[in-house]
Amino acid sequence: MTQTDDEQLQIFLDVATESDLAAGAVLTERWGKLNNIQEKGRPGDLVTEADKLAEAEVLKILNRHLPDHQILAEESGALGNAKSEYLWAIDPLDGTTNYAHGFPIAATSVGLLINGIPTVGAVYNPFSNELFRAAKGLGATCNRRPIQVSRTAELSKSLLITGFAYDRRETTDNNYAEFCHLTHLTQGVRRLGCASMDLAGVACGRLDGYWERGIQPWDMAAGIVILEEAGGKITAYDGSPLDINSGRILATNGLIHDSLSQALLTTPALSEWKS
């Protein structure tokens, strides 16, 4: 991996921030004014003109500042220099379904991977006016104030968050059993429909853990950096190193990580549950 000093990382973080704020302005301006809501394939997998306009703003900023980098954007796919060690993973509107229904839990997520490692991230929810930022070695903040994960050390006392993929109607591996099982074992499991904000919520200590399947690199790249810099831990379900292309993530405050991992691995199928 090329050594990138703190000054360079700060520049990248500033570009991510500029991108987030520009996209957030689009989301605010288009709020409640959508004219074209479409499904991209699976039921519930929506795209709106706000997604596309917000992504266009992010791409414009990245191309102006860093034209030699490569980009992976939710709506536009792979762009730029495929040989670059720098890959920007962009979700211009994380929480499109929420946004389309007027439910104000949505965000713009811009993350930078260097040689495949999430290194810089910014997540902005314009409706709560919260900007989460981090870069490796530089710490994590919300609205410029340092954040850290919770100190909850027992799974039974934890508050968790998760989500359900668009293919949940098509597969028995749909997270329903895990959701029910963990609801029994903890103080509650929430579902907001915005992966980047789920990770940010764990990072700032509002939540103690998060797991999900069926998500994409652009859903989690920025949030991974923010959570790790806030003191959290991120792995695969079984505790092995995370493969950002696997579609599965386990993220916690670190203290409940092993117990949450074990609970996920031993969740009984719904067919085995007693009525």
N, C-alpha and C positions, 0 to 999 in steps of 0.2 A: 504493500500500500504506500502510495506517495505520502510523505509527511506534509501535512497541511498545518501551518502555524495558526495560533489563535487569531491573529489579525485577519488572515484569509478566511477563517471560519466565521468571524464576525461579519465580514463582507457578505458571505453567502447567507448568513442569518438575516442581514438587512435586506437582501434581495428577496428572500422568502417572505419577510414581513411586508415589504412593499407589494408583493404579489397578493398576499392574503388580504390586505386592506383594500386593494383595488377591486378584487373579486367580491369582497364583502360589500363594497359600495354598490356593485351591480345587484347583488341579492337584495339589498335594502330597497333599491330603486324599483325592482321588478316585483316586490312583495305585494301580493294581492292583485296583480295585473297580468297574470299569465293568460296567454291566448292559445297556447299549443302544448298540450301535455300528451306525450306518446309513451307506449310501452316498447322497450328495446328487444323483447323476445319473450322472457318469462313473465307471467302475470305479476304485477306489482313492481317490476323493474322499470321505473319511469325515467324519462328525460324531458326537460323543458327548455324553453328558450333561455331561461336564466342560467341553466347549466352551461349551455354553449357560449353565451355572452361572457359569463364569468371566466370560463376557461380561456377564451380569446384574450381577455385582459392579462391573465397570468402568462400565457405564451408570449404576448407582446413584450412584457417586462423581462422575461427570461431571455428571449432572443436579443433584446437590446443590450442587456448586461453581460450575458454569457452565451454567445452564439455558437461556441464550440462544444457545448455540453449536449448530452442526449436527454431526451424527455420521454416519460411514459405518462400519458394523460388519459383519464377515464374515457373521455368522449372522442379524442383524436387518435389514441393509440400511441405507437412508437414514432418518435420524431427526432430529428437532429443527427448528431454525429454518433453513429452506433459503435465507434471504436473508443469513445471517450470513457475514462474511468469514472466520470461524474454523471449520475443519472438522477434527474428530478422526477419524483413520483407525485402526481397532481390529482387531487379530487376537488374540482371547482365547487361542487355542491354536495357535500356529504350529508345525507338526510333528505334526498329529493322527495321521497314520499311525504315526509313531514311537511316540507316546504309547500308542496302542491296542495296539501290539505289545510294550510294556514296554521300549522302547529310549529311554534317558533323554536324548535330544536334542530339546528342545522349549522353547518360550518364549512369553511374553505380550509383545505389541508394541503400544505406544500412541504414536501420532505426531500432531502438530498441524500442519496446513497453514494458513497465513495468506495469503489471496488466492491460493491454489493453490500456494504455496511451502512445502515442508517446513521447519519452523522449530524445532520441539521434538520430542524423541523419547526414549523409554525402552524398553529391551528387557530382560526379566528371565527368566533360566533358573533355575528353583527347584532343579533337580537338581544343577547345578554351583554354585549360590548366587552367580551373577554378575549384577550389575545394571549395565547400560550406559546412560549418560545423556548428553544433550547438548542445547544450545539455541544458536541462531545467535549467534556472538560470545562465547559463554561457555565454549567448549572442550568436550571430551569426556572422560568418565571411565568407569572400571570399578571398582565398589565404592569410589567417591569418589576414586580415584587417577587422575591424568591418563594418557591413552593417546595413542598416535600410530601412524601407519602405518609399514610397514617401509621399509627403504632399498634393497631389491633393485631393481637397475636394468636387469637383463637378463632377457628372457622365458625364456631357456634355464635360468636359475637360479631361476625362480619356482615357487611352489606355489600352485595355483589351486583354486577351488571353483565348482561349478555345480549345476544341478538339472534335473529333467525334469517337464514339465507333465502334467496329468491327461489331456490329449488326445493324448499321444504315440503311442497306438495307432492314431489316426485320421488322422494327417497325416505327410507326409515331412519337414515342418519341425518336427522333434522333438528337435533338439539332439544326436542321436547322432553325426553326422558331426563336429560341432564338438568334442564330448567326445573322440573318438578322435584327431582332428587335434592338439588342444592337449595331449593326453597324450604325443604324440610330441615336441612342441616344448618341453616344460617338465620340471621334476622331478616332476611329478605333478598330477593333478586329483582332487579329492575331491568326494563328494556326500553331504551329511548330511540333506537333506530338511527344512531349516528356514531360509528365506531371511533372516529377521531375524538369526539367529545367524551366517549366512554373511557378512552385511554387518558385523556386529560383529567377526567374526574378522579381516576385512581391516582394520578400524579399529584394532584393538589389535596389529597386526603379525604375527599368527600365520599369516596368508595374505597373498598379494600381489595377488590379483585375483579377481574374481567376475563371472560373466555368467549370465544366465538369460532365458528367454522364458516367456510364459504365466503371469506372476504379476500380482497385483492391487495396487492402491494400499496396501491395509492390510498387505500383505506387506513393503513396502519403505519406507513413509513415515518411520517412526522410525529405521530403519537408515541412511537417506540422511543425515539430520542428524548422526547419530553419526559416520559415516565422513567426511563433509565437515569436521566440526569437529576430527577427528583428523588432518586434512591430506590426505585422499584426494580422488579425482576421480571424478565420476559423469556419464555421458553416455548417449546412445543408442549402439548398436553402431558407428555410423559416426563417432562423435565429436561429433555435433551435440547440442544441448541435449536433456536427457531430457524426454520426455513421460510423466508418471507414470501415465497411462492407456493407454499403448501396450502394456504387458505385457512390455516388454523393457528390460533394464538392463545396463550395463557399468560396473563399479566397480573401481577399482584404487588402488594407492598413489600414482598419478600418474606414477611413473617408467617403468612398463611400459605405460602406457595406450595410446600410439600403436601400439606393436608388437602388443599384444593385439587392439586394434581391427582392425588390418590382417590379422591371422591369422583373425579371425572373418569378415571380409569376403571372404577368399580361400579359405576352406575348401572343398575339393572334395567333391562329393556322394559318398555311400558307393558308388554305382554306378560311380564312376570309379576307385575304389581297386583296386590290383592285388592279386590273391590271393597 
